[in-house]
């Protein structure tokens, strides 16, 4: 019985991580599309590097790091 409960918990965690990864990927695409609109070259370059970092983090399943990098990039792009 414990094995079944643990399997259900693990399955729920995996499904939640998949949704978070999809959300990070969606935010990543949205910020990439907005990047050319940033007028300040230094801000644009820093945002580009953060978006690149977020992409790498997303590919490796580091969702929280992906979201943090995208949040910082989004702040630069305002």
N, C-alpha and C positions, 0 to 999 in steps of 0.2 A: 504494500500500500504506500509506503514511503517513496518507493521508486516512481510510482505513478504521479504522486504529488510533485516530486522534484522535476519530473519530465514536463509537467504542465507549467510549472514556474519557469523553467528554462525556455520552453516554447514561447511563452508570453514575452519573456525578455528579448528573445530573438526577433519576434514580430515587432516589438516596440522599437528595437534598434533599426529594423528595416524601414519603418516609417520615418524615423529621425534622419536616416541617411537620405531618404527621398526628399525630405524637407530641405536638408542642407544642399542637396544637388539642385533643387529648384531655386533656392536663394542664390546659389553660385551662378547659375545661368542668368538670373535677373541682374545681378551686379556686373557680370561680364558685359551685358548689353548696355548698361549705363556708363561703363568706364570711358568711352570716347567723349562723353558729354562733360567730363571734368575739365575745367579750363586751366587750372594751376598744374603745371607739368610735374612739380615735385609731389603734389598730392596724388595725381594720377599714377605716377610711378610707384609710390608707396602702396596705394590701393591695389595696383596690379600685382605687386609682390605678395600682398596679403591674400588676394584671390588665388594666386598660384599655390600658396601655402595651404589654403583651405581645400583646394582641389586634391592636393597630395594627402592631407589628413582624411578627407572623405574617402579616397581610394583605399586607405589603410584601416578604415572603420573607426577612426578617432573622431566621432561625431561632435563631442563637446569642444574639441580643439578647432574643428571646422567651423562650428557656429561662432566661436569666439573671434576667429580671424575674420569671418564675414561681418560680424558686428563692428569690428574696428574699421574694416574697409568701408562699410556703409556710413560710418561717422565721418570719414575723410571725404566721402563723395557728396555730402550735403552742402 
